[in-house]
Amino acid sequence: MNVMGEPQEHLNVGLALALSQRYEEACQEFEAAVQADPLDSEAHFQRGSAAQVLGKQDLAEKAFRRCLELEPSRMDAGLRLALCVGQQGRGDEGLLILRRLVAEDPANVPAWNALGDLTMAAGAWNDAAGAWERSLGLQAQQAQTAFKLGFAYESLGRLEDAVAPYRASCRIGPGRLPVLSALASILERLGRFHDAVPVLAEACRLKPGDASLILRWARSLDDGADAVTAESALRRVSSDDPLRLEASLRLAWLLVRKGDRAGAEGIFRAALPDLKDGVEKDLVQGWLNQVAGLTSEALGFYRRAVAASPGDAMAIEPLANLLYRQGDLDGARDAYARLADLRPHQAEIYLRLGSLNLKLGHREAAQSAWERALQIDPGMHLARKNLAVLKG
């Protein structure tokens, strides 16, 4: 091997080793290339890159700095140097390098991404979001950057804004469970359970045995008025899963709604000894008292559950139903109105809300409720019939 060819030979061997993830050996070859030609900027760059992968940040920093001394215009070396010093706890120095890079080349997508990463590490979420927005404006098809932008918006409390980048990340890089879970979580927090259903369905397809995902999917299905699929999903939770009790209780309430009293009662009685004091136990005791004809006791348990968890549709529903059966029109109307806010895609709630408003003399409110029921379910004949009678 001649002397002139030796540096390139070491570089080629080092690159092949790096592609095989044999970074220790690759680093030795790049070091040999540097020794053979100390003025070869590419040899210093590759040496720094391999050292960075190996966690040898001090060696990597020296290599990148030498590369930039030999070739100041190398943006890739400047970017690697910024990340290197940032990983050594010198974030401010890294930020200065990155800001210089984007000032010199505003279209440098990797630099904008790195700037977002370092500003996020410093807790500057607004700056991080701004950097990732610039990056995506230059190159939209970046699944990871879109995910990071969604996370930044979420961290800033901008939940509605987080939906679009999370969706974009799912579209660009499909099949990524953490992204699906993050998007579903935002939709759930926004109360958009209907929109969360297909997202959680895909997540459950990717990880079919995850009881936590199944429960989230069942809740969204239930709130989205698909009780049949919700019931099927809940029955997938294995009997030895730690979340089996929670899944059983949600299944029992679905059985209550469809009129399977015996099935619900069997689950509730079996679960009662394992329930700790709290909302779930109050609801179960309320229902068992209700079916035993102890209405006042049932109402007491239901009211206590709602007071403890006023935003829980599962707590409000049995109270609303019992108040309706007892003829407490005002109480039932208020309860169903709260339920409609929490489950805006359940036509049956609006059907009953319309009937209650009509009985209380609120014709316009009744008409509005029945019209909403038909928007959700155009085939709901009873709502259509009620509207026809109301309008004469």
N, C-alpha and C positions, 0 to 999 in steps of 0.2 A: 504494500500500500504506500503510495507516495505521500509526501508531507502535505501538498496542496489539497489532496483529496481527503485527507484524514478528518478534518473537522466535519465535512458534510456526511462522511460515513458514520461518524459517531452520532450526528443528528438523526440520520435516517434510522439507525438501530434504536436510538432512544425513543423516537416517535412510535416505532413499531411496538416497543415494550410498553409504552404508555397506553397505546390502544388496547393492549392485552391486560391493562391494569397492573402491570408489574412495575410500580412506580419507583421502588428502591433501586432496581437495576437501571431503570430509565434515567434516574437522577445521576447515577454514576456515569452513564454514557454522555449526558449533557455536560457534566463536569469535565469529562475528557475533551469534549468539543471546545469548551471554554479554554482549557489548558492549551489546546492545539492552536486556537486563534482567539486571543483575548479581546479582539476588536469586533467579533461577530455578535451583533446585537441579538440575532435570533437564538443563538446558543444561550445567551444570558436569559432571554425571555423563557425559553423552554425549561431551563434549569429552575427558574423561579416558579413556573407553573407546577412542575413535578414536586418541588419542595412544599408548595402551598397545599397540594393534595395530601402530602404526608404530615401536615401540621407543623412543618418547620418554618414558622412564619418569619423568624429573624433572617434565615438564609434566603427565603423568598424575597423579602424586602430588599436585601442587598442586591440580589440579582436583577430585580425590576428597576431599581435606581440606576444600576450600571447600564442597563438596556436603554434607559431614557437619556443617560449622559451621552451614549453613542448615537442615539437616534431620537431626539426630543419630540418628533412628530408622531411617535407611536402611541396612538390612543389606547390600544389594547393593553400596553404596558402600564400606562397611567391608570387605567381602570383596575387592573390587577393590584397595583400598588395601593390604591385607595382602599380596596377591600382588605388587603393585607394589614395595613396599619389599623384599620377599623377593628379587625379581628384580634388585634393586640391591645385593644382598649383605648386606642387613640382616635376616637370617632371624630373629634373636631378636625384633626389633621386630614382624615379621610374625606370629610365633607368639603374641605377647602380644595382638595385635588379634584373631586368630582364636579364641584361648581365651576372650576376652571375648564374642565373638559366640556361641559355642556355650553359654556360661554363660547368656547372656540368652535364647537360643533353642535349646534342646537338640535340636530337630527340624530344624535348619538343615543339610540334606544337603550343599549346596555348600560350606558352611564346614567340615564334617567332612572332605570330600574334600580341600579346600585344606590343612587341618591335616595330613592324611596326607602330602600332597605336600611340605610344608615340613619336616616332621619326617624324612621320608625323605631329603631333601636334606642334612639335618644329620647323617645316619647313624644316627638313632634308629629302627631298624627295628621294635622292639617298640611304640613309640608310634605309628608310622605304621600298623602292622597294627591297633592298637586303634582308631584313628580311622576306618579304612576298614571295620572290623567294625561300628562304630556306624552309619556311613553305609548299609551294606547292610542292617542291621537295620531301618532306617527306610524304605529303598527298595531292594528286592531286585533289581529289573530294571535293573542298571547294569553293562553289559559291561566297560567300561574300569576301573571301580572293582574289580570282581571279579578282573580280570586283575592289577591292582596288588596286591591282597591276596595272590593266589597267588604273585606275585613276592616279596613281603615274607616270606611263610612260607618260600619257597625260600631266600632270603638268610639266614634265621635257621636253616637246616638242618632245618626242619620239613617234610620232603618229603611225608609222608603227608597232612599238613594242606593242602598246596598243591594236591592233586589236585582237591578239591571246588570251590574258587573258579575254578580254570582250566576245569573242566568247565562250570561255570555261565557263564563268559564265552563259551565256545564255543556254548552253548545260546542265550544271549540275543542274541549278535551273531555268527551263523554266517558261515563263509566268510572268516575272518580268519587268514591264514597264520601270523603271528607267535604268535598264541594257540595254534593247533594244534601248532606246533612246540614251544612251551614245555611244553604238556601232555604231548606224546609224550616229550620229553626227561626229564620227571619220571618217567613210567612206565618208561622204559628204565633210569633210574638205580635205580629200585626193583626192577628185574628182572621187571617185569610186562609182558613183551613181548607176551603174548597180548592184553592190554588196549590196547596201543599200536597194534596192527594197524589197526583201523578209523580211528584218528586220523591215522595216517601215510598211509593210503589216500586220505583226503579231502585231505590236504596235497599228495599227488602229483597228485591230480585238478586242484587249483588251479594247480599249477606242474609240469606233466608232464615238462619237460625237465631238472629239477633232479636231477643224479646223486647228490648228497649225500642228498637225501630218498629217492630210490629205494633206495640202499644201506641206509638205516635201515629202510625198509619191508621190504626183503628179509630183513634180519636178524630183524626181529620176526616175519615170516611163517615163517621157518625155525625159530626157537625156538618158535613156536606150532604147529609140525607141519604147515605148509602149504607143503611144498617145491615143489609144482607151480606155485603162484602166485608163489612167490619166484623160481623159475627164469624165469618169464615176465617178471617185473619187471626182473630183472638184464639180460635181453636187450634192454631198452629203452635202456640206456646207449649212447650213440653211440661209434663207434670213435675219434673224435678228442677225446673228453672226457678231461681230466686224471685223472679217477677211474676210467678204463676198466680199468686194471690191477687195481685193488682189486675191481671188479665181476667181472672175469674169473676171479679166484682164487676168489671166493665161489661163482660159478657152477660152477667145476670141482669144488669139494667137494660141491656138490649132485649133480653127475653121478657122482661116486664113490659117493655113498650109494645112488643108484638103479641102480648097476651098469654105467654107461656108461664103462668103463675107457678105451676108445679116445678118446672125447671129452675126458675129463679129462686124459689124458696129453698130448694135443695142446696143450691150453691151458697145462698146467704147463711143458712144454718150451719153448713160445714165450715164456712169462713169465720163466723162470729168469734169462736174461741181464740183465733189467731190475730184478731184486730186489736190494735191499741186504741186508747181513747182518742177521739178526734172526729173529723168530718166523716170519714168513711164509716166508722162504727156507728155514728149518729144516724146516718142515712140508712144503714142496714137495719138498725133497731127501729127506726121510723117506719120502714116498709113492713117489717114483721108485725109491728103493732097495728099498722093499717089493715093488713089482711086478717088480723085477729079481731077487727072491729073496734079497736081502741083508738078512736080518731083523735081525741084531744092529746093523748100521749104521742101519737104519731106526728101531729103538728108541732108539738114541742121539740121533738128530735129534729124535724126538718128545719124549723126556724133557727135552731141553734147551729145547724150545719151551714145554713146560708149566711148567718151572721159571721161565722168564722171564715167563710170562703165566699164572699159576695159576688165574685166574678166567675164562679164555677158553674157552668151550665148543668152539669150532672147533679149539683146540689139543688139548683133552683127548680129543675124539671119536676121531681116528685112533689115538691111543695105546691107548684102551680097546678098540677093535676088534681091534688087532693082538695085544694081550695075551690077549684072548679066543681068538683063533685059535691062539695059541701054547700055550694050556692053562694060562696063569698065572692060576689062578682067583682067588687073593687080590688080586693086582694089578689084574685086570680088574674084580672086584667093587668095589674102592675107587674105581677110575676111573669106573665107571658110576654109583656113588653120587654122586660129585661132579658128574657130567654131569646127573643127575636134579635136583639142586639148581638147576642153571643153566638147565635146559630142562624145567620141571615139567609141560609140556603135551604131551610126546612119549611116546606109549604104548609105542612100540618099546623105549625105554630101560628102562622098568619091566618089560617082558616079559623082556628079557635079564637084568636085575637079579634077577628072580625065579628064573630058571634057574640063575644063578650061586650064589645063596643056597641053593637046594635041593641043588646039587652039593656045597656046603661044609657041608651038614648043618643049615642054619638054616631050618627049616620055617616058623616063624612069619614070619620076614622074607620068605621066598619068597611066602607067602600074601598078606602085606601089599602086596608089589610087584605081584603079579598083580591084586589087587583094585583097586589104583590105576590099572593099565593099563585095566581095564574101566570105571572111572569116566570116564576120558578118552575111550575108544573102546569103547562097549558092544558093538560089532560085532566085536571082536577075538576070534575063535573059539578061537585057540590059547591065549590066556590063560584063557578060560572052561574049555576042556578040561583045561588043567593044574590049575586049581583043583578041578575035579571029581575028577581022579585023586588029588590031594593029600588031599582030604577023604574019599576012599574011597567 
